[in-house]
């Protein structure tokens, strides 16, 4: 397709950067996954509108992603790419060794997702998922996902066809988001529905802490660690918030992206804002301007930030600016 900055896309929603700093993003409206190589050229990895969506061991070039279904992208250290199909109730992989597509979680061909919850300790392959949303692969090759149909955060190891385990949620969706405020164990705590597919975010840090963001009954980010859920950022009231303030004392908006760097900083993207939370809990707004052009200081830049976020090995951030039909980079750029 040529250079990425010269190519048109519609609604880039989710982003992922591999260990070689190649950028992948999913366009939810065009039902494609695109790759931007480090040299700036873009190509389509997956998404053939005339292809097929059932069956495994199909070349990626022949596979169709169900319309408005793809809600998350991640990858492992071996170069395999994973994506979640919300309305198809499954998680699939594009194998690096032969570029074929396989279902790693969920029934294939498709089945009624409301048939039941796959119990902990059982394989998700050929078992049921109910509306998987954002996904994230951690350093131990565990794939974490939010199963919005049952309001649960869960994980499994797709490389070994490992069993599924629950991080938080009971399989019931409670209407009170404030349930997160108490020291319930991770398994007994309940997570409210995260709303539509643009109001979810999921991240796992190097210590195994699981972050999840929502707007459902108030904008906030929560960290699940050692079977306990804590409020990490936000007050529960929506707003852009302030700088140089504890993250738990400032307002934020619906969080669409969460990612961390090797120094322990955690970045949050939300509509109209991009915030960093430092290891000591203090936080600051990174983008405070309104200028809608490239190559300007963060103090002047404006961004919608209503999609996902990723970070490369150099510490540059990539944010899906969904409503403006683009992916933006925050960091040093060779073209500026």
Order of alpha helices (4+ residues) and beta strands (2+ residues): beta-beta-beta-beta-beta-beta-beta-beta-beta-beta-beta-beta-beta-beta-beta-beta-beta-beta-beta-beta-beta-beta-beta-beta-beta-beta
